[in-house]
Amino acid sequence: MDEALRELYQEVILDHYRHPRNFGKLDDEARSVLGNNPLCGDRIEVHVRVCDGRVEAVGFEGTGCAISTASASMMTEAVKGKPIEEALAIAKTFHDMVMEGAPGEELGTLAVFHGVREYPSRIKCATLGWHALRAALEQSQQVVTTEADG
């Protein structure tokens, strides 16, 4: 990762960690799924309210490292207002970027997570909220875990 991208990565991650967007629980109509990363203890619960096939509102709560918190914060901004299919496509693109090194330019600021690939133990941190989001959008009630990631 070049120095300019590394600095941007650190700046964006720290900003979203210190000031997470959409942090908090939604009303009782929201779908909620808990994500657990047993490797490091991160626990992120994602709340999604869907209306007419769109992500009307999305939030998260829990505890985690800077990467899992920042990723969940940025995820909420990326999918809010999007049709479910588009939100799921964004989640897949993000997953492919951090897991397989696929380009992520179409993800905008989320592309800063491309560098997480250099730190394999942090990939699970970055994907935790996304696993919970996908499960919530697919109406799963299961606790999701990062143990399926490589």
C-alpha positions, 0 to 999 in steps of 0.5 A: 500500500503506498504511503498516501493510501495508508494515510487515508486509510488510517484517517478514515478508519480513525474518524469512523471509529471515534465518530461512528455513523448510524450507531444505535438500535432502531425501532422494533420493526427492524431486523436485527442480527448479531455478528460475532468474531470469536478470534478477537471478541468483536460483537456487532449487532446490525439493525435494518428496517426495510420498506418497499424493498429498500433499506429505509434505515440501518444502524449498528451497536456493539463493541469492536476494534477500530476496523470492525467499528469503522467498517460497520459505520461506513457500511451503514452509510453505503447501503442506507436508501438502497434497494435490497439487491443493491445493498447485497451487491455492495456487500459482495463487492466489499467481501470480494475486495478484502478477501480476494483483492478484487478492485473496489473503486466502485465502492468509493471511500470503502475502497480504503479497506482494500489495504486490510488484505495486507493484514489477514487477521484483520479481514474478519474484523472488516467483514463482521458487520457485513456478514450481519447485514447480509443475514439481516437482509436475507431475514436470518435470525442466526448469530453470524460468525466470521469463522467462515472467512479465510 
